[in-house]
Structure formats: structure tokens, C-alpha cells
Amino acid sequence: MLSIGNRQERLAVPGHWQTLLPGLVRRLLEAEGLALPVEVALTFVDDAAIRQLNRRYRGKDAPTDVLSFPQLEPAEIQRLKAGARGSGGAGAGDEPAPEPEPVPLGDVVISLERAATQAQAYGHSLDREVGYLLAHGVLHLLGYDHPDAEGERLMHRKAEAALAACGLSRP
């Protein structure tokens, strides 16, 4: 479901994130009605690497905290959600239906360096900051965007609900 890669050397990636972060993604997907198996790739980088990606893919020559690279179009996501609602149980006879192949949603890249700075500035844990950035990134993979304040509020509410379900509420 969530593969975690580390391509930076500034900060250690805590071992408990191997359980915490996939749980966060699972709760977010469940809240979105997407019960099918999916694949999300999460990669931690430093500010220099995310700046390069931001410049290359968004034309912005500055580091950022999180970037998302969706593999599906919004219409495909809607079909997946509709298919998840309509999927049944077992197949013919007593044999269970085979587990569907995971659907690749895309990649999320987080600057762990930037996340640590923001966690300190906001006065909360690195777990919470990385969780928030991951939730935000996954929402982008699911077709959400924030071109205006209303879109930003919606994404923030959805991310906060998933964080709260994982015990990562604001202090």
C-alpha cells in the first residue's frame, strides 16, 4: 500500500513510521470511500532535491514541503470509488473472489528537512508534520486541489480528520 523510500541523509527516518504512515493513508482512503488496494510511493528528500523537482515540474525555483505526482486522472479516481462501492463479496461457489491488483495512485515526495523546520515552527511533532504533509499529498493524488481558500479548507479538514484518527491531533 505505502512504500517508503529515503533519499536524504540529514535526518533519520523513525522505524515506527513503517506502521504509522500506512495507517494514516489507509484511514484517508477509507474516508474517501476507496476500499480497493492501492499503491502510493513516499520518498523523503532534502530541500535541495525537492527544489530541483519543484523547478523541473512546477517551474518554481524554491524548495517546498511536499510534491505529489498522480498517476490517475480525476475521472479514473471517481470510477475507482464507484467500483469500490459496488463491489461484491465472494465469487461463484464457496471460493472467495481473488484480491484485485493494487492500483498505483502515484508518488508523494516530502522534504524531511523542511518538515522538521515546520514542525518546530508550528510547535508540534515531526510525526504530525510528516503525517499532515503525506495526507495533503495523497489528497492531491486523489484529485483534490486548492486553487482557492475553499479548496484549501476542504483539504485541510480531510487531512486533519485522518490525523485525528491516528492520534496525531494538534496539541
C-alpha positions in Angstrom: 0.0 0.0 0.0 2.6 2.6 1.0 6.3 2.1 0.1 8.7 4.4 1.9 12.0 5.5 0.5 14.6 7.7 1.9 16.9 9.7 -0.3 18.3 12.2 2.2 20.9 12.0 4.9 20.1 14.9 7.1 17.5 13.3 9.4 16.8 9.7 10.5 13.5 8.2 9.4 12.0 6.7 12.5 11.1 3.0 12.4 7.6 3.5 13.7 6.7 5.4 10.5 6.6 2.0 8.8 3.3 1.4 10.7 2.1 4.9 11.4 2.2 6.3 7.9 0.5 3.4 6.1 -2.2 3.5 8.7 -2.8 7.2 8.0 -3.1 6.5 4.3 -5.5 3.7 4.9 -7.8 5.9 7.1 -7.7 8.6 4.5 -8.6 6.2 1.7 -11.4 4.7 3.7 -12.8 8.1 4.4 -12.8 8.8 0.7 -14.7 5.5 0.0 -11.7 3.9 -1.8 -11.5 0.4 -0.3 -9.6 -1.1 -3.2 -5.9 -1.9 -2.7 -3.7 0.9 -3.9 0.0 1.7 -4.1 1.4 5.0 -3.0 5.2 5.7 -3.1 6.5 8.1 -0.5 10.1 9.4 -0.8 11.9 11.6 1.7 14.4 14.0 0.3 16.2 17.2 1.4 15.5 20.8 0.5 18.0 20.8 -2.4 16.4 17.7 -4.0 12.8 19.0 -3.7 13.9 22.4 -5.0 15.1 20.6 -8.2 11.9 18.7 -8.5 9.8 21.9 -7.9 11.8 23.7 -10.6 11.5 20.9 -13.1 7.9 20.0 -12.7 6.3 23.2 -11.4 8.6 25.9 -12.7 9.2 27.2 -9.2 12.9 27.6 -8.2 12.4 27.2 -4.5 12.2 24.3 -2.0 8.7 23.3 -0.9 7.5 20.8 1.7 5.6 18.3 -0.4 5.0 17.4 -4.0 2.6 14.9 -5.5 2.8 13.1 -8.8 -0.6 11.4 -9.5 -0.8 8.5 -11.9 -4.6 8.7 -12.4 -6.9 11.3 -13.9 -9.8 12.6 -11.6 -12.3 10.6 -13.7 -10.4 7.4 -13.1 -10.4 8.1 -9.4 -14.2 8.6 -9.5 -14.6 5.3 -11.3 -12.4 3.5 -8.7 -14.6 5.0 -5.9 -17.8 3.9 -7.7 -16.3 0.5 -8.3 -15.4 0.1 -4.6 -19.0 1.0 -3.6 -20.4 -1.5 -6.0 -18.0 -4.4 -5.4 -19.5 -7.5 -4.0 -18.1 -10.3 -1.9 -17.2 -13.8 -2.9 -17.2 -15.2 -6.4 -19.0 -18.2 -7.7 -19.4 -21.1 -5.3 -17.7 -21.1 -2.0 -14.4 -19.6 -3.2 -13.6 -16.0 -2.4 -13.1 -13.6 -5.2 -9.4 -13.0 -6.0 -7.9 -9.9 -4.4 -7.7 -7.2 -7.1 -4.2 -6.0 -8.1 -3.2 -2.8 -6.3 -3.9 0.4 -8.3 -0.9 2.8 -8.4 -2.2 6.2 -7.2 1.2 8.0 -7.6 4.1 9.4 -5.7 4.5 11.8 -2.8 7.8 13.4 -2.1 8.4 15.2 1.2 11.4 17.3 2.2 12.2 15.9 5.6 14.4 18.8 6.2 11.5 21.3 5.5 9.1 19.1 7.6 11.4 19.3 10.6 11.7 23.1 10.4 7.9 23.4 10.0 7.2 21.1 12.9 9.4 23.2 15.2 7.9 26.4 13.9 4.3 25.1 14.5 5.2 23.6 17.9 4.2 20.0 17.1 5.9 16.7 16.5 7.7 15.6 13.4 5.2 12.7 13.2 2.3 15.1 13.0 4.0 17.3 10.4 5.0 14.4 8.1 1.6 12.9 8.6 -0.1 16.2 7.5 2.2 16.5 4.5 1.6 12.9 3.5 -2.2 13.3 3.9 -2.1 16.5 1.8 -0.1 14.8 -0.9 -2.4 11.8 -1.0 -5.4 14.1 -1.3 -3.7 15.6 -4.4 -3.2 12.0 -5.7 -7.0 11.6 -5.3 -7.7 14.6 -7.4 -8.1 17.3 -4.8 -6.6 20.7 -5.3 -6.6 24.1 -3.6 -6.8 26.9 -6.2 -8.7 28.9 -3.6 -9.4 29.2 0.1 -12.4 26.9 -0.1 -10.3 24.1 -1.7 -7.6 24.6 0.9 -10.1 24.4 3.8 -11.6 21.2 2.4 -8.2 19.5 2.0 -7.2 20.7 5.5 -10.4 19.3 7.1 -9.9 15.9 5.4 -6.2 15.7 6.4 -7.0 16.7 10.0 -9.7 14.0 10.3 -7.2 11.4 9.1 -4.6 12.7 11.5 -7.0 12.7 14.4 -8.0 9.1 13.7 -4.3 8.1 14.0 -3.8 10.1 17.2 -1.9 13.0 15.6 -4.2 15.8 16.5 -2.8 19.2 17.3 -1.7 19.6 20.9 
